[in-house]
């Protein structure tokens, strides 16, 4: 048997016959270059983030006090506070979670556990994936038409309820996708064992599948809410005001009142020319970051708690 003659290698790494060049040293060199470029890009992003955080802390940390947290906004920067935006953001988060969580989890369970694999189901899945990437201002325009104008007798126009429903649409695709991924991570053998013992599909989901997938579902939901709390564009579109001197009532009537939120107030302060208002904006950004950190910490705590309670 004769050994075939080696084929010449061109600059692209492939021979004249189209076979891949197995030169390990050249491939490892490319791998090192890519790894170095990835580290440089990561460090650059972290440095920029650190510079921004330090600048915000220097500008706004001295402005935060009890009076700032318990006062309403004002035309005078020294007397302006963040009480109404903070309470408005909390209102929005609560209502958004009450609307988006059951709808998103229910849709995710149906699509993953009940829906058949056909063209209609695949069309829904494609649209849900596409909706997760739609810019937030599009949801604001949709909310303006549906919740502010068409459903004005229910929402009372530009109200807390209209804003919460708009944000619910924004995060609903994320919750559906997260729920499906969490359910998909549960071993299929667990479902088959439940069916073998005579349990119905709903009993298997309720007693076995859903408790195991719940940590991932809760984590994804809280992270989606973290995105919603920082959105400004949809709230501006549906008409959130930048100044109110009252707090919404803790009742169904309060859902129909005007509102503001932390991103709206920060945007208003930043757009003013006085440097004192820019200091207030930096303080508002710190408060918003604290709320986000609390929510992310809650997601980690709930995930670890439910994972420890697994049978």
HUWOPE-V472322 format. One record per residue. RES is the residue in one small letter. SS is DSSP state (~ for helix, > for strand, _ for the rest). Layout:
BEGIN
res:RES ss:SS
res:RES ss:SS
END
This chain:
BEGIN
res:x ss:_
res:x ss:_
res:x ss:_
res:x ss:_
res:x ss:_
res:x ss:_
res:x ss:_
res:x ss:_
res:x ss:>
res:x ss:_
res:x ss:_
res:x ss:_
res:x ss:_
res:x ss:>
res:x ss:>
res:x ss:_
res:x ss:_
res:x ss:_
res:x ss:_
res:x ss:>
res:x ss:_
res:x ss:_
res:x ss:_
res:x ss:~
res:x ss:~
res:x ss:~
res:x ss:~
res:x ss:~
res:x ss:~
res:x ss:~
res:x ss:~
res:x ss:~
res:x ss:~
res:x ss:~
res:x ss:~
res:x ss:~
res:x ss:~
res:x ss:~
res:x ss:~
res:x ss:~
res:x ss:~
res:x ss:~
res:x ss:~
res:x ss:~
res:x ss:~
res:x ss:~
res:x ss:~
res:x ss:~
res:x ss:~
res:x ss:~
res:x ss:~
res:x ss:~
res:x ss:~
res:x ss:~
res:x ss:~
res:x ss:~
res:x ss:~
res:x ss:~
res:x ss:~
res:x ss:~
res:x ss:~
res:x ss:~
res:x ss:~
res:x ss:_
res:x ss:_
res:x ss:~
res:x ss:~
res:x ss:~
res:x ss:~
res:x ss:~
res:x ss:_
res:x ss:_
res:x ss:_
res:x ss:_
res:x ss:_
res:x ss:_
res:x ss:~
res:x ss:~
res:x ss:~
res:x ss:_
res:x ss:_
res:x ss:_
res:x ss:~
res:x ss:~
res:x ss:~
res:x ss:~
res:x ss:~
res:x ss:~
res:x ss:~
res:x ss:~
res:x ss:~
res:x ss:~
res:x ss:~
res:x ss:~
res:x ss:~
res:x ss:~
res:x ss:~
res:x ss:~
res:x ss:~
res:x ss:~
res:x ss:~
res:x ss:~
res:x ss:~
res:x ss:~
res:x ss:~
res:x ss:~
res:x ss:~
res:x ss:~
res:x ss:~
res:x ss:~
res:x ss:~
res:x ss:~
res:x ss:~
res:x ss:~
res:x ss:_
res:x ss:_
res:x ss:_
res:x ss:_
res:x ss:~
res:x ss:~
res:x ss:~
res:x ss:~
res:x ss:~
res:x ss:~
res:x ss:~
res:x ss:~
res:x ss:~
res:x ss:~
res:x ss:~
res:x ss:~
res:x ss:~
res:x ss:_
res:x ss:_
res:x ss:_
res:x ss:_
res:x ss:~
res:x ss:~
res:x ss:~
res:x ss:~
res:x ss:~
res:x ss:~
res:x ss:~
res:x ss:~
res:x ss:~
res:x ss:~
res:x ss:~
res:x ss:~
res:x ss:~
res:x ss:~
res:x ss:~
res:x ss:_
res:x ss:~
res:x ss:~
res:x ss:~
res:x ss:~
res:x ss:_
res:x ss:_
res:x ss:_
res:x ss:_
res:x ss:~
res:x ss:~
res:x ss:~
res:x ss:~
res:x ss:~
res:x ss:~
res:x ss:~
res:x ss:~
res:x ss:~
res:x ss:~
res:x ss:~
res:x ss:~
res:x ss:~
res:x ss:~
res:x ss:~
res:x ss:~
res:x ss:~
res:x ss:~
res:x ss:~
res:x ss:~
res:x ss:~
res:x ss:~
res:x ss:~
res:x ss:~
res:x ss:~
res:x ss:_
res:x ss:_
res:x ss:_
res:x ss:~
res:x ss:~
res:x ss:~
res:x ss:~
res:x ss:~
res:x ss:~
res:x ss:~
res:x ss:~
res:x ss:~
res:x ss:_
res:x ss:_
res:x ss:_
res:x ss:_
res:x ss:~
res:x ss:~
res:x ss:~
res:x ss:~
res:x ss:~
res:x ss:~
res:x ss:~
res:x ss:~
res:x ss:~
res:x ss:~
res:x ss:~
res:x ss:~
res:x ss:~
res:x ss:~
res:x ss:~
res:x ss:~
res:x ss:~
res:x ss:~
res:x ss:~
res:x ss:~
res:x ss:~
res:x ss:~
res:x ss:~
res:x ss:~
res:x ss:~
res:x ss:~
res:x ss:~
res:x ss:~
res:x ss:~
res:x ss:_
res:x ss:_
res:x ss:_
res:x ss:~
res:x ss:~
res:x ss:~
res:x ss:~
res:x ss:~
res:x ss:~
res:x ss:_
res:x ss:_
res:x ss:_
res:x ss:_
res:x ss:_
res:x ss:_
res:x ss:_
res:x ss:_
res:x ss:_
res:x ss:_
res:x ss:_
res:x ss:_
res:x ss:_
res:x ss:~
res:x ss:~
res:x ss:~
res:x ss:~
res:x ss:~
res:x ss:_
res:x ss:_
res:x ss:_
res:x ss:_
res:x ss:_
res:x ss:~
res:x ss:~
res:x ss:~
res:x ss:~
res:x ss:~
res:x ss:~
res:x ss:~
res:x ss:~
res:x ss:~
res:x ss:_
res:x ss:_
res:x ss:_
res:x ss:_
res:x ss:~
res:x ss:~
res:x ss:~
res:x ss:~
res:x ss:~
res:x ss:~
res:x ss:~
res:x ss:~
res:x ss:~
res:x ss:~
res:x ss:~
res:x ss:~
res:x ss:~
res:x ss:~
res:x ss:~
res:x ss:~
res:x ss:~
res:x ss:~
res:x ss:~
res:x ss:~
res:x ss:~
res:x ss:~
res:x ss:~
res:x ss:~
res:x ss:~
res:x ss:~
res:x ss:~
res:x ss:~
res:x ss:~
res:x ss:~
res:x ss:~
res:x ss:~
res:x ss:~
res:x ss:~
res:x ss:_
res:x ss:_
res:x ss:_
END
